[in-house]
């Protein structure tokens, strides 16, 4: 109730709050993407190393 009254009085603050929340979400998503790429590249490297080891251990 109080928040809606404030929103009607100051619609700009609501927009700023939404923009702030969106920017925070974007930061989180960017960091998730970064770690996902790191994880995928790491697993790719591990797979390549494992393939080399298996290839070397084969007669």
N, C-alpha and C positions, 0 to 999 in steps of 0.2 A: 504494500500500500504506500509506504513512505517512498520507496524507490520509484514507483510510477509517478508520484507527485513531483519528485525531483526531476525525473525524465521529461515531464511536461513543461516544467519551468526552464530547465536547461537541456534542450535536446542535443546540443553540441557535446556535452560531457558523455552522453550515452554513445555517440558515434566514436569519440576518442577511446572509450572503454572497449568497444567492439574492435576497433583497430588494434588496440594494445593486445587484446586476447588473440586476435588473428596473427599478430606478429610473434607472440609467444608460441602459438601452435606451429608457425612456420619454422621457428628456431628449433623446436623439438623435432619436427619432421626432417629438417636438414641434418641434425645430428644423428638421427636414426638412419638416414640414407648413408651418411658418412661411415657409420659403424658397420652397416650392412655391406657396403663396398669393401671395407677393410676385411670383414669376415669372409666374404666371397673370394677376395684375392688371396687371403691366407689359406683357405681350404683348397683353392686352385694350386697354390704353391706346394701344399702338403701332398696333394694328389700327384703332382708332377714328381716330387721326391719319392713317393711310394712307388710310382710307376718305374722310376729309375732303379730303385732297390730291387723290385720284383724282376725287372729286366736283367739286372746283374746276377741275381740269384738263380735265374733259369740256366739250365745247362746249354 
